[in-house]
């Protein structure tokens, strides 16, 4: 589309000869057809994209307020009045379908990563709480200390590598946990987490 075509399209919308939805569809057709795109049209495309998203969400023509789109169209028309067809306008093409698919894949990937990260963090927090609890129980039982001194000592010892795991294992088995379950929770799970984190760090570096 030429400058004159873009100007005519915007004027038809502002004059009321085209509805906002019809203007949106005609604009998208012109945008995806390729060819030179003046800067005012490139700026207007952002408003059209936003209006299109609102229309798709409402699923009903005429239900979306087009004030923002109309203001953007007026600014674009003013910008076009100062422009002219010529070689200074760079050609531009934009594959909307491919861009949306790329964005959708990116969002799905990021959502999956974020979800897995939350699960790992929650699991690690739960493991730390269990380890502090059972170490504190072991300290209180073995040394016959009060609850508060045992809790403080248990908190410190729980984060000492190996020692904290062993004491938590002893505390859990004394409380009735099967030895295999306590071994998985306090030995295998931390080891798997550390190995997984180390492997990711190596891949990133």
C-alpha distance (Angstrom), angle and dihedral (degrees) to the residues before:
residue distance angle dihedral
X1 . . .
X2 3.78 . .
X3 3.76 127.9 .
X4 3.79 88.7 -97.4
X5 3.81 91.2 53.1
X6 3.80 92.2 50.7
X7 3.79 91.1 46.2
X8 3.81 91.8 50.2
X9 3.80 91.8 49.0
X10 3.80 93.5 51.1
X11 3.80 92.7 44.6
X12 3.81 90.7 51.9
X13 3.79 89.6 54.6
X14 3.80 95.5 45.1
X15 3.82 91.5 46.4
X16 3.79 91.2 53.4
X17 3.79 96.4 -111.9
X18 3.80 89.8 117.3
X19 3.79 127.7 41.8
X20 3.78 118.4 -127.4
X21 3.80 90.9 -106.8
X22 3.82 92.8 48.9
X23 3.80 90.3 48.3
X24 3.78 89.7 50.0
X25 3.80 92.0 53.2
X26 3.81 93.7 45.8
X27 3.79 90.8 47.5
X28 3.80 91.9 51.6
X29 3.79 90.8 49.0
X30 3.79 90.6 52.3
X31 3.78 92.2 44.7
X32 3.81 95.1 51.5
X33 3.82 93.1 43.7
X34 3.80 89.5 76.5
X35 3.76 126.3 -139.0
X36 3.81 129.9 114.3
X37 3.77 116.1 -23.7
X38 3.82 117.7 -161.1
X39 3.82 116.1 -137.9
X40 3.86 92.6 -110.6
X41 3.81 89.1 57.5
X42 3.79 91.6 48.4
X43 3.81 88.9 52.7
X44 3.82 91.8 46.9
X45 3.79 91.1 52.5
X46 3.81 90.5 72.1
X47 3.81 91.4 58.5
X48 3.81 91.1 45.7
X49 3.80 90.8 52.3
X50 3.80 90.9 50.9
X51 3.81 92.0 48.1
X52 3.81 91.2 48.1
X53 3.81 90.6 53.0
X54 3.81 90.5 51.6
X55 3.82 91.9 48.3
X56 3.80 91.6 49.6
X57 3.79 90.0 50.5
X58 3.82 93.9 47.6
X59 3.85 92.6 44.1
X60 3.79 90.3 -157.0
X61 3.79 128.9 93.2
X62 3.77 115.7 -124.2
X63 3.80 93.3 21.0
X64 3.81 95.4 100.8
X65 3.80 123.3 78.5
X66 3.82 108.0 -121.5
X67 3.81 98.4 -167.4
X68 3.80 92.9 113.0
X69 3.80 91.3 47.6
X70 3.81 91.6 48.5
X71 3.80 92.1 50.9
X72 3.79 91.0 48.9
X73 3.82 90.0 49.0
X74 3.80 90.9 52.2
X75 3.80 90.9 51.6
X76 3.80 90.4 48.4
X77 3.81 91.4 50.1
X78 3.80 90.5 51.6
X79 3.80 89.3 50.1
X80 3.80 92.1 49.2
X81 3.78 91.2 53.2
X82 3.79 87.9 63.8
X83 3.79 94.9 45.7
X84 3.80 131.1 76.3
X85 3.76 137.4 -163.0
X86 3.76 109.5 -92.2
X87 3.78 146.5 117.9
X88 3.81 92.6 -81.7
X89 3.82 90.8 79.4
X90 3.78 108.8 85.7
X91 3.80 118.8 -136.0
X92 3.74 114.4 -111.8
X93 3.76 134.4 -174.0
X94 3.76 127.5 -176.4
X95 3.78 126.8 -168.5
X96 3.81 101.3 -148.5
X97 3.80 94.5 -178.2
X98 3.78 94.0 52.4
X99 3.80 92.2 44.1
X100 3.80 91.4 52.6
X101 3.79 92.4 48.1
X102 3.81 90.8 49.8
X103 3.80 90.9 49.2
X104 3.81 91.8 47.3
X105 3.81 91.6 51.2
X106 3.80 90.3 47.7
X107 3.81 92.1 50.6
X108 3.81 92.7 48.0
X109 3.80 90.8 48.7
X110 3.79 93.3 47.9
X111 3.80 92.1 45.7
X112 3.79 90.5 51.5
X113 3.79 92.5 48.8
X114 3.79 92.2 47.3
X115 3.81 91.6 48.3
X116 3.80 93.2 49.9
X117 3.80 90.6 46.2
X118 3.82 91.0 53.5
X119 3.80 91.4 49.6
X120 3.81 91.8 51.1
X121 3.80 92.6 47.1
X122 3.82 92.4 49.4
X123 3.80 91.2 47.2
X124 3.79 91.0 49.8
X125 3.82 92.1 49.0
X126 3.81 90.6 49.2
X127 3.80 90.6 49.9
X128 3.82 91.4 50.6
X129 3.81 91.8 50.2
X130 3.80 91.6 50.1
X131 3.78 92.1 47.2
X132 3.82 93.1 50.0
X133 3.80 90.8 47.7
X134 3.79 96.8 50.3
X135 3.81 94.2 41.8
X136 3.80 89.3 51.5
X137 3.80 89.9 49.3
X138 3.80 90.7 50.7
X139 3.82 92.6 49.4
X140 3.80 92.2 48.6
X141 3.79 92.5 48.6
X142 3.80 97.5 44.4
X143 3.81 98.8 41.6
X144 3.82 98.2 27.1
X145 3.79 91.4 -130.4
X146 3.76 126.0 158.5
X147 3.78 123.2 -93.3
X148 3.80 96.7 -99.2
X149 3.83 98.6 47.6
X150 3.79 89.2 44.5
X151 3.80 91.4 50.4
X152 3.80 92.4 50.5
X153 3.81 93.4 46.5
X154 3.79 90.6 44.3
X155 3.79 91.9 51.5
X156 3.81 91.2 53.1
X157 3.81 96.7 42.8
X158 3.80 93.6 45.0
X159 3.79 90.9 68.2
X160 3.81 95.2 48.2
X161 3.83 106.5 105.2
X162 3.81 115.1 -110.9
X163 3.81 93.3 -6.7
X164 3.79 92.6 66.1
X165 3.80 91.4 47.1
X166 3.80 93.2 49.3
X167 3.80 94.0 47.6
X168 3.81 91.7 47.0
X169 3.81 89.2 50.2
X170 3.82 91.0 51.7
X171 3.79 91.9 46.2
X172 3.81 93.5 48.7
X173 3.80 94.7 48.1
X174 3.79 90.3 48.2
X175 3.81 88.8 53.7
X176 3.80 90.0 55.5
X177 3.80 104.4 -90.6
X178 3.81 115.6 144.8
X179 3.78 110.6 -107.2
X180 3.81 92.6 -122.7
X181 3.81 92.0 53.8
X182 3.80 93.4 47.0
X183 3.81 90.0 48.6
X184 3.80 91.8 52.5
X185 3.81 93.7 47.3
X186 3.80 99.3 43.1
X187 3.81 102.5 29.7
X188 3.80 113.1 18.7
X189 3.82 98.3 39.0
X190 3.85 96.2 50.5
X191 3.80 90.9 44.5
X192 3.82 91.7 50.7
X193 3.80 91.0 48.5
X194 3.80 93.0 50.0
X195 3.81 92.5 47.2
X196 3.82 91.4 48.3
X197 3.81 92.1 49.6
X198 3.79 92.3 47.4
X199 3.81 91.5 49.7
X200 3.82 91.8 51.2
X201 3.81 90.9 48.1
X202 3.82 90.9 52.3
X203 3.83 91.7 49.6
X204 3.80 91.8 50.3
X205 3.78 92.9 48.0
